Amino acid sequence: MFPSILFRSADESAPLPLSRRDFLKLCAAGLFSAVATSAFRFAELAPEQQGRVAESYATVYAQPSLESQALKKFWRDTVFPIAEVTIGDKEPEHNRVWYHVAGEGYVHSGGIQPVQTRPNLTEDVPASGALAEVTVPFTDAHWRPGNEYPTAYRFYYETTHWVVQRVQDHSGESWYRILDDKWKYFYYVPARHLRILPYSELAPLSPQVPPAAKRLEVNTSAQAVIAYEFERPVFMTRTATGARFSNGDFSTPHGRYITAHKRPYRHMAAGNLAANGYDLPGVPWVTYITESGISFHGTYWHNNFGRPRSHGCINLTPSAAKWVFRWCTPVVPPNQQFAIEADGATVVDVI
């Protein structure tokens, strides 16, 4: 749970007090998580807030410290209530946010996806299709509409998918038919587990600002993304950029780019899963900056921002990636699955 910082008040006129310089100092000192959690946790921690173990396992400690007693393990996809967000000791330096599990102990936030369980009413699907997001910790996508059929993938909270049709199984339960944009297969997910996004939620942010006056900065040293309007910072968030792995250097390359290609969802897959490969359906809010596929995008397989760990992309929380997606150009119409347009695209500086 890493809140981003929006440098505007509710009326979008008055800037918030934290400057770019202060923000980068906090990032460098490993203190941004402490300040952000202190400022935002009471507003953001809903009574129904839960955590899902996004990695192989999460260790439960007696105190919010890696040096305290290890009590037990929660295995992947365990879902638990988060009673409190707190700040641990000096390690790990880049991310000191911990989650308190009532009656159990503390787990470090880096491997925990913040989730909720919010079932939905079934909606009709427009003929052109519609974008939808998962609103439960996870749901299984089946090859046919019915829980008795084999599972193709597991879809996770805040992943986004293109719905093409609503159907019913033999018992009358509603399912959404999902198009896989990579393999061109169709999957079926219980309709109550997906929320079709209204057009108002996909509208551009700051449309009154000329595209030439918008700029994104990716500071790889501070692991921060900063959005500027007329060279004034209006939004900042933590990130996890490209890293070096045993099979190569995937560091996000420095340089100037543009956001000429955007997709609100993407099935990303590459390499050998046993050797740093990945197979990730429903990656949300993808804003590409290179033809090779480097992009800003939401991340559901970790919550450990503040140090490099990607295959070159600029990992963000889903909410931060959605803000970037809506703010920069080109605009993706709500009834379309992507937009490619170099003219008027937002400039991105990776430094």
C-alpha positions as CSV (number, residue, x, y, z in Angstrom):
1,M,0.0,0.0,0.0
2,F,2.1,2.9,-1.3
3,P,-0.1,6.0,-1.7
4,S,0.9,8.3,-4.5
5,I,1.0,12.1,-4.0
6,L,-1.3,14.3,-6.0
7,F,0.0,17.9,-5.9
8,R,-3.5,19.4,-6.0
9,S,-6.2,20.0,-3.6
10,A,-9.8,18.8,-4.2
11,D,-10.4,21.9,-6.4
12,E,-7.3,21.0,-8.4
13,S,-6.0,24.6,-8.0
14,A,-3.8,24.7,-4.8
15,P,-0.6,22.7,-4.8
16,L,0.1,20.3,-1.9
17,P,3.1,21.3,0.2
18,L,5.6,18.5,-0.6
19,S,8.1,19.7,-3.3
20,R,9.9,17.6,-5.9
21,R,13.2,18.1,-4.0
22,D,11.6,17.0,-0.7
23,F,10.1,14.0,-2.4
24,L,13.4,12.8,-3.8
25,K,15.1,13.3,-0.5
26,L,12.5,11.1,1.2
27,C,13.0,8.4,-1.5
28,A,16.8,8.5,-1.2
29,A,16.5,8.2,2.6
30,G,14.0,5.4,2.4
31,L,11.5,7.5,4.3
32,F,8.8,8.0,1.7
33,S,6.8,5.0,2.9
34,A,6.8,6.3,6.4
35,V,5.6,9.7,5.5
36,A,3.0,8.5,3.0
37,T,1.6,5.9,5.3
38,S,1.3,8.3,8.2
39,A,-0.5,10.8,6.0
40,F,-2.8,8.5,4.2
41,R,-3.5,5.3,6.2
42,F,-6.5,6.5,8.1
43,A,-8.2,7.8,4.9
44,E,-7.3,4.8,2.8
45,L,-7.6,1.8,5.2
46,A,-11.2,0.7,4.8
47,P,-12.8,-1.6,7.4
48,E,-12.9,-4.4,4.8
49,Q,-9.3,-4.0,3.7
50,Q,-7.6,-7.3,3.0
51,G,-4.2,-8.5,1.9
52,R,-3.4,-11.3,-0.6
53,V,-0.1,-13.1,-0.6
54,A,1.3,-12.3,-4.0
55,E,4.6,-14.2,-3.8
56,S,5.3,-17.9,-2.9
57,Y,4.8,-17.2,0.8
58,A,4.8,-14.4,3.4
59,T,6.4,-14.7,6.8
60,V,4.4,-13.6,9.8
61,Y,6.6,-11.9,12.4
62,A,5.9,-11.1,16.1
63,Q,6.8,-7.4,15.4
64,P,7.2,-5.2,12.3
65,S,10.8,-6.2,11.9
66,L,12.8,-8.8,10.0
67,E,14.8,-9.4,13.1
68,S,11.8,-10.3,15.3
69,Q,10.5,-13.9,15.8
70,A,9.1,-15.6,12.7
71,L,5.8,-17.1,13.8
72,K,4.3,-18.8,10.7
73,K,4.0,-18.6,6.9
74,F,1.0,-17.5,4.7
75,W,1.2,-19.3,1.4
76,R,0.5,-17.7,-2.0
77,D,-3.1,-16.5,-2.5
78,T,-3.9,-16.6,1.2
79,V,-6.3,-13.7,1.9
80,F,-6.3,-12.1,5.3
81,P,-7.8,-8.9,6.9
82,I,-5.4,-6.0,7.4
83,A,-6.1,-4.5,10.8
84,E,-3.5,-1.7,10.6
85,V,-0.7,-0.3,8.5
86,T,2.4,0.5,10.4
87,I,6.1,1.4,9.9
88,G,8.8,-1.0,10.8
89,D,12.5,-0.5,11.7
90,K,15.3,0.5,9.3
91,E,15.1,-2.7,7.2
92,P,14.3,-3.1,4.4
93,E,15.3,0.5,3.8
94,H,13.4,1.1,0.6
95,N,10.1,-0.1,2.0
96,R,9.3,0.1,5.7
97,V,5.5,-0.5,5.4
98,W,4.2,-3.5,7.4
99,Y,0.6,-4.9,7.7
100,H,-0.7,-5.9,11.1
101,V,-2.8,-9.1,11.0
102,A,-5.0,-9.1,14.1
103,G,-4.2,-12.1,16.4
104,E,-1.5,-13.3,14.0
105,G,1.4,-10.8,13.9
106,Y,3.0,-8.6,11.2
107,V,3.8,-9.2,7.5
108,H,6.0,-7.0,5.3
109,S,4.0,-5.3,2.6
110,G,6.3,-6.0,-0.3
111,G,4.8,-9.4,-1.1
112,I,1.2,-8.5,-0.2
113,Q,-1.3,-7.1,-2.7
114,P,-3.9,-4.9,-0.9
115,V,-7.3,-6.2,-2.0
116,Q,-11.0,-6.1,-1.1
117,T,-13.9,-8.4,-1.8
118,R,-16.6,-6.4,-3.6
119,P,-19.0,-8.5,-5.7
120,N,-21.0,-6.7,-8.4
121,L,-24.4,-6.7,-10.0
122,T,-24.4,-8.2,-13.5
123,E,-24.5,-5.7,-16.4
124,D,-25.3,-5.9,-20.1
125,V,-22.2,-5.7,-22.3
126,P,-22.2,-3.2,-25.2
127,A,-21.8,-4.7,-28.7
128,S,-18.4,-3.1,-29.0
129,G,-17.3,-4.8,-25.7
130,A,-16.3,-3.2,-22.5
131,L,-13.4,-2.8,-20.1
132,A,-13.8,-4.4,-16.7
133,E,-11.7,-4.9,-13.5
134,V,-11.6,-7.7,-11.0
135,T,-13.1,-6.6,-7.7
136,V,-12.4,-9.7,-5.6
137,P,-8.9,-11.0,-4.4
138,F,-8.9,-13.5,-7.2
139,T,-11.2,-15.4,-9.5
140,D,-10.6,-18.3,-11.8
141,A,-11.1,-17.9,-15.6
142,H,-12.5,-21.1,-17.1
143,W,-12.5,-22.4,-20.6
144,R,-16.3,-22.6,-20.6
145,P,-19.0,-21.0,-18.4
146,G,-19.1,-23.2,-15.3
147,N,-16.9,-24.0,-12.3
148,E,-16.8,-27.6,-13.4
149,Y,-14.7,-26.8,-16.5
150,P,-10.9,-26.6,-16.5
151,T,-9.3,-23.3,-15.3
152,A,-7.2,-21.4,-17.9
153,Y,-5.8,-18.7,-15.6
154,R,-6.3,-17.1,-12.3
155,F,-7.3,-13.4,-12.5
156,Y,-6.3,-11.1,-9.7
157,Y,-7.7,-8.0,-8.0
158,E,-7.6,-4.8,-10.1
159,T,-6.5,-6.6,-13.2
160,T,-8.4,-5.4,-16.3
161,H,-10.0,-7.4,-19.0
162,W,-12.0,-6.9,-22.2
163,V,-15.5,-8.3,-21.8
164,V,-17.3,-9.2,-25.1
165,Q,-20.4,-11.0,-24.0
166,R,-22.6,-12.0,-21.0
167,V,-23.7,-15.6,-21.0
168,Q,-25.4,-18.0,-18.5
169,D,-24.3,-21.5,-17.4
170,H,-26.7,-24.4,-17.0
171,S,-27.7,-23.2,-13.6
172,G,-28.6,-19.7,-14.7
173,E,-25.5,-18.0,-13.2
174,S,-24.2,-15.1,-15.3
175,W,-20.6,-15.2,-16.7
176,Y,-18.6,-12.7,-18.7
177,R,-16.8,-13.9,-21.8
178,I,-13.3,-12.5,-21.9
179,L,-11.1,-11.9,-24.9
180,D,-7.4,-12.8,-24.3
181,D,-5.5,-10.1,-26.3
182,K,-2.3,-12.1,-26.6
183,W,-3.5,-15.7,-27.4
184,K,-6.9,-14.7,-28.9
185,Y,-8.6,-17.3,-26.7
186,F,-11.9,-16.7,-24.8
187,Y,-12.2,-17.3,-21.1
188,Y,-15.3,-17.2,-18.8
189,V,-15.4,-15.5,-15.4
190,P,-18.3,-15.2,-12.9
191,A,-19.9,-11.9,-13.8
192,R,-20.2,-10.9,-10.1
193,H,-16.4,-10.8,-9.8
194,L,-15.9,-8.1,-12.5
195,R,-17.0,-4.5,-12.5
196,I,-17.6,-2.9,-15.9
197,L,-15.9,0.5,-15.8
198,P,-18.1,3.4,-16.6
199,Y,-17.0,5.8,-19.3
200,S,-16.7,8.6,-16.7
201,E,-13.9,6.7,-15.0
202,L,-11.9,6.5,-18.2
203,A,-12.1,10.2,-19.0
204,P,-8.8,12.0,-19.6
205,L,-7.3,13.9,-16.6
206,S,-6.3,17.6,-17.1
207,P,-7.7,17.8,-20.6
208,Q,-7.4,21.6,-20.5
209,V,-3.6,21.3,-20.4
210,P,-2.0,21.2,-23.8
211,P,-0.2,17.9,-24.6
212,A,3.1,19.8,-25.1
213,A,2.9,21.1,-21.5
214,K,2.8,17.6,-20.0
215,R,5.9,15.6,-19.2
216,L,6.7,12.5,-17.2
217,E,10.0,11.9,-15.4
218,V,11.2,8.5,-14.3
219,N,14.0,8.9,-11.8
220,T,15.7,5.5,-11.6
221,S,18.0,6.5,-8.7
222,A,15.1,7.6,-6.5
223,Q,12.7,5.0,-8.0
224,A,10.1,7.7,-8.5
225,V,7.8,8.9,-11.3
226,I,6.9,12.6,-11.4
227,A,4.3,14.2,-13.7
228,Y,4.7,17.8,-14.7
229,E,2.3,20.4,-16.2
230,F,4.1,23.4,-17.4
231,E,7.2,22.1,-15.5
232,R,5.3,22.2,-12.2
233,P,5.0,18.8,-10.5
234,V,1.4,17.6,-10.1
235,F,1.8,13.9,-9.3
236,M,4.5,11.7,-7.8
237,T,4.6,8.0,-7.0
238,R,7.1,5.2,-6.2
239,T,8.1,2.8,-8.9
240,A,10.1,-0.4,-9.5
241,T,12.1,-0.1,-12.7
242,G,14.2,-2.6,-14.6
243,A,16.8,-4.7,-12.8
244,R,19.7,-7.1,-13.5
245,F,18.9,-10.8,-13.3
246,S,20.9,-13.9,-13.7
247,N,20.0,-14.1,-17.3
248,G,20.7,-10.5,-18.3
249,D,20.5,-6.8,-17.6
250,F,17.0,-5.5,-17.9
251,S,17.6,-2.0,-16.5
252,T,15.2,0.6,-17.9
253,P,17.2,2.5,-20.4
254,H,17.8,6.2,-19.9
255,G,16.7,8.7,-22.6
256,R,13.7,10.6,-23.9
257,Y,10.6,8.8,-25.1
258,I,7.0,9.4,-25.9
259,T,3.8,7.7,-24.9
260,A,2.6,6.9,-28.4
261,H,0.9,3.6,-27.6
262,K,-1.6,2.8,-24.8
263,R,-3.7,-0.2,-23.8
264,P,-6.0,-0.4,-20.8
265,Y,-5.2,-4.1,-20.4
266,R,-2.6,-6.5,-21.7
267,H,-1.6,-10.1,-21.3
268,M,2.2,-10.0,-20.9
269,A,4.2,-13.1,-21.4
270,A,7.8,-13.9,-22.3
271,G,10.6,-16.2,-21.5
272,N,10.9,-19.4,-19.5
273,L,8.9,-19.3,-16.3
274,A,11.6,-21.3,-14.5
275,A,14.2,-18.7,-15.4
276,N,12.8,-15.2,-14.7
277,G,10.1,-15.5,-17.4
278,Y,6.5,-14.4,-16.8
279,D,2.9,-15.0,-17.9
280,L,0.7,-12.3,-16.6
281,P,-2.9,-11.8,-17.9
282,G,-4.8,-8.6,-17.4
283,V,-1.9,-6.3,-16.7
284,P,-3.7,-3.0,-16.1
285,W,-3.3,0.5,-17.6
286,V,-0.4,0.0,-20.0
287,T,1.4,3.1,-21.4
288,Y,4.2,2.1,-23.8
289,I,7.3,4.2,-24.3
290,T,9.3,1.9,-26.6
291,E,8.5,-0.4,-29.5
292,S,10.2,-3.2,-27.6
293,G,7.5,-3.1,-25.0
294,I,8.8,-1.0,-22.1
295,S,5.9,0.6,-20.5
296,F,4.3,2.1,-17.4
297,H,1.8,-0.4,-16.0
298,G,-0.1,-1.5,-12.9
299,T,1.4,-4.4,-10.9
300,Y,-0.4,-7.1,-9.0
301,W,2.4,-9.7,-8.5
302,H,4.2,-7.5,-5.9
303,N,3.8,-4.4,-3.7
304,N,7.5,-3.7,-3.2
305,F,8.2,-0.4,-4.8
306,G,11.3,1.6,-4.2
307,R,14.0,-0.6,-5.8
308,P,14.5,-2.1,-9.3
309,R,12.9,-5.5,-9.9
310,S,11.2,-5.5,-13.4
311,H,12.2,-6.7,-16.8
312,G,12.6,-3.1,-18.0
313,C,9.1,-1.8,-17.4
314,I,8.1,0.9,-15.0
315,N,6.0,-0.9,-12.4
316,L,3.4,1.1,-10.5
317,T,0.5,0.4,-8.2
318,P,-2.7,-0.1,-10.3
319,S,-4.1,3.2,-9.0
320,A,-1.0,5.1,-9.9
321,A,-0.8,3.4,-13.4
322,K,-4.4,4.3,-14.0
323,W,-3.7,8.0,-13.2
324,V,-0.7,8.0,-15.6
325,F,-2.8,6.3,-18.3
326,R,-5.7,8.8,-18.0
327,W,-3.4,11.8,-17.7
328,C,-1.0,11.3,-20.6
329,T,-1.8,11.3,-24.3
330,P,-3.0,9.8,-26.7
331,V,-6.5,9.2,-25.3
332,V,-8.0,5.7,-25.6
333,P,-11.7,5.9,-26.3
334,P,-13.7,3.8,-23.8
335,N,-15.1,1.6,-26.5
336,Q,-11.7,0.8,-28.0
337,Q,-8.9,-1.5,-26.8
338,F,-5.9,0.7,-27.6
339,A,-4.6,3.9,-29.2
340,I,-1.5,4.5,-31.3
341,E,-0.7,8.1,-32.1
342,A,2.7,9.7,-32.1
343,D,1.5,13.3,-32.7
344,G,0.7,15.0,-29.4
345,A,2.1,12.1,-27.3
346,T,3.4,12.9,-23.8
347,V,7.2,13.2,-23.4
348,V,8.9,10.8,-21.0
349,D,12.4,11.4,-19.6
350,V,14.1,8.4,-17.9
351,I,17.0,9.7,-15.9
